[in-house]
Amino acid sequence: MQRCLTVTVARHSRLLAHRAVSVRQAAAMSSLLISQPKYSWLKELGLSEDNHGVYNGTWGGSGEVVTSYCPANNEPIARVRQATMAEYEETIQKSREAWKVWAEVSRANAPKRGEIVRQIGDALRKKIKVLGSLVSLEMGKIYVEGVGEVQEYVDVCDYAVGLSRMIGGPILPSERPGHALIEQWNPVGLVGIITAFNFPVAVYGWNNAIALICGNTCVKIFRIIESEVLEQNNLPGAICSMTCGGADIGTAMAKDERVDLLSFTGSTHVGKMVAMMVQERFGRQLLELGGNNAIIVFEDADLNLVVPSAVFASVGTAGQRCTTTRRLMLHESVHDTVVERVAKAYKQVRIGDPWDPSTLYGPLHTKQAVEQYLAAIEKAKQQGGTLICGGKVMDRAGNYVEPTIITGLPHDASIVQTETFVPILYVLKFKTEDEAFAWNNEVKQGLSSSIFTKDMGRVFRWLGPKGSDCGIVNVNIPTSGAEIGGAFGGEKHTGGGRESGSDSWKQYMRRSTCTINYSKDLPLAQGIKFE
């Protein structure tokens, strides 16, 4: 049973209260998208021109006013008033009081947790299209991806419902007669969640649904959940707390000893700072950070699988997935053919309005991302790269750039070794399997990786101890598009955390080894005599 305080250090997604970026824009804008008839659907979510950024049973917020912008046109959507430090403190305290109620519900009837999650999933289903539209409006991803992201939250709710009746520890054989040795799992306590701008709903959903069935309280889309789930189940609203804020709120959470687990999704740079603050107080952390992901294409690969996989994984979400393919390693025998076919496919990608059903590629999230895109291309050229296609900012409203392919760089070029969160694909030429595997593993991050081959021996070498060192290791599919049933996360500078499926639930709980003596004797372990 635990309380989960949700915090966003975001500029753009304060309407969803799910996004984590470093740049904040306060604003007094006279014309907001929410006031225009075209965007009147935003009011279906209970949104208005000015919105509260704090929830702890009641809505509030008396801190800085910030404005959410649409990256497709850089026009303001609506305003949100953030939390003050006093409101953060109040939220923590109210969450603890609400936990007492939730803890009793969970203790008395464990499957009730799953029932609450089922109802959350149903509430999300009712609003899936409008929520998907909001994700698209604020983040810039195409509409079908926005809806798909909310669907992922729904799916993980379904998964968690079943899991709620299955989690637990084993009964272990005891070496002592008349003794039982069991493993007991309990929630860790107070959980804080800082989520990322690129998947504002899905990443939160992974944490939320699993944390809830483990006995934790962690709900973010309050105007749906509060009215349709919490109130219907006579649960206090403060079980589900939120404080929108900047670095001050995020730092407070990282340093707060009352926060027993902090889940952070974002950049490696910020994640390292968060990790150091949490570790300083010996707190728990769940980190989901960057990924400099590679697809490796061998000479026997099915190129009809390779080309669409490479294009989807490098261009999807405008290159703003943590699992985006940033390095395409091609065997020298297929290098030229694959480059030609991928470049041709790039030129056919339909770029445009994220809400147009035919659009496959939308804008970057911020103007700062556009600047990073241009800087990376310039560095690549300086380091010997050849621009095959793309490389320019598009002449249209919003933060649009051309998806870009660069060849000719050495595998250890500094720009290749750097994760840049934009749609730039570096193509590398290799000769041997050992060379390709080594190049895959030489970057600091270890999130996702994939090979394309028909050689089963190579497949199992890739999956084995001398193969990929990533948390996600694929064969004949792209680096992106992970399923909820598996544990999601990576190694090295990716942070080591795991979310969603498999045994990721263990991150949200603490383990106790329990020995029960049901005999009348007191034998000691290892046959020790103390008489």
Disulfide bonds with the S-S distance in Angstrom:
none
